[in-house]
Amino acid sequence: MENVNNLLDRLIGKLKEEKNLLIKSIQDAKYVDELVKVIEEKREILSKLSKFSKEDFEGYEDKLKEIEMLGRSNLTLAANNAQFIDEIFSAIFEEPQKYDQSGNISQQQKGLFNKKI
């Protein structure tokens, strides 16, 4: 079984690779399959790490903080990518009108940069 240090290093590497692929995948769909593969590899590493006790991670606080920072960064990138894609679809396909509780039509911003394409 691999030791904690090696697994943490591999996880940091996968998180950096994931960040790079998140940026590239919004530009070109050919990176999506590679991104999925990296996410699966990351999941396997996390599964192995889950078998260790809390005491096994003592002394690795810097690596754990880096992992936390990279994880949050990747989560933000993924959310921004999803929002960007949603905005593109909203600009292309007209959404049905929505009504609020008072019966008024609630207007949403349409299209990229508030303009309909």
C-alpha positions in Angstrom: 0.0 0.0 0.0 1.2 3.4 -0.9 2.2 5.8 1.9 0.3 9.0 2.7 3.0 11.3 1.3 3.0 9.7 -2.1 -0.8 9.7 -2.3 -0.9 13.4 -1.3 1.7 14.2 -4.0 -0.3 12.3 -6.6 -3.5 14.0 -5.6 -1.9 17.5 -5.9 -0.7 16.5 -9.3 -4.1 15.4 -10.4 -5.7 18.5 -9.0 -3.3 20.7 -11.0 -4.0 18.6 -14.1 -7.7 18.9 -13.5 -7.4 22.7 -13.2 -5.6 22.9 -16.5 -8.1 20.6 -18.3 -11.0 22.6 -16.9 -9.6 25.7 -18.5 -8.9 23.9 -21.8 -12.2 22.0 -21.9 -14.3 25.2 -22.2 -12.3 26.1 -25.3 -12.2 22.6 -26.9 -14.4 19.6 -26.3 -11.6 17.2 -27.1 -10.3 17.7 -23.5 -13.5 16.5 -21.8 -12.7 12.8 -22.0 -9.2 13.5 -20.5 -10.8 15.5 -17.8 -13.2 12.7 -16.9 -10.2 10.3 -16.7 -8.4 12.6 -14.4 -11.4 13.0 -12.1 -11.7 9.2 -11.9 -8.0 8.9 -11.0 -8.4 11.6 -8.4 -11.4 9.6 -6.9 -9.2 6.5 -6.7 -6.5 8.4 -4.8 -9.1 9.8 -2.4 -10.5 6.4 -1.8 -7.0 5.1 -0.9 -6.5 8.1 1.4 -9.8 7.5 3.2 -8.3 4.3 4.6 -5.8 6.1 6.6 -6.4 7.5 10.1 -6.2 11.2 11.1 -2.8 10.6 12.8 -1.3 9.4 9.5 -1.8 12.9 8.1 0.2 14.7 10.8 3.1 16.6 9.4 1.4 17.1 6.0 -0.6 20.2 6.9 1.0 22.2 4.0 0.1 19.6 1.4 -3.4 19.4 2.9 -3.8 23.2 2.6 -2.6 23.1 -1.0 -5.1 20.4 -1.8 -7.9 22.4 -0.2 -6.9 25.5 -2.2 -6.7 23.6 -5.5 -10.0 21.8 -4.8 -11.8 25.1 -4.2 -10.2 26.7 -7.3 -11.3 23.7 -9.4 -14.8 23.8 -8.0 -15.0 27.5 -8.8 -13.7 26.9 -12.4 -16.2 24.1 -12.9 -19.1 26.3 -11.7 -18.0 29.1 -13.9 -17.8 26.8 -16.9 -21.3 25.5 -16.2 -22.7 29.0 -15.8 -21.0 30.1 -19.1 -22.5 27.1 -20.9 -25.9 27.9 -19.4 -25.7 31.5 -20.6 -24.8 30.4 -24.1 -27.9 28.1 -24.2 -30.1 30.8 -22.8 -28.9 33.2 -25.5 -29.5 30.6 -28.2 -32.8 29.2 -27.0 -35.5 31.5 -25.8 -36.6 30.6 -22.3 -40.3 30.6 -21.3 -41.6 33.6 -19.3 -41.7 33.1 -15.6 -44.1 34.6 -13.2 -43.3 35.7 -9.6 -45.7 35.3 -6.6 -47.5 38.6 -7.4 -48.3 37.5 -10.9 -45.8 39.8 -12.6 -43.5 38.5 -15.3 -40.0 38.2 -14.0 -37.5 39.2 -16.6 -34.2 37.5 -16.7 -31.1 38.8 -18.4 -31.0 37.5 -22.0 -27.9 36.5 -23.9 -24.3 37.2 -23.5 -23.7 40.7 -22.1 -27.4 41.3 -21.8 -28.0 41.1 -25.6 -29.8 38.5 -27.5 -27.9 36.8 -30.2 
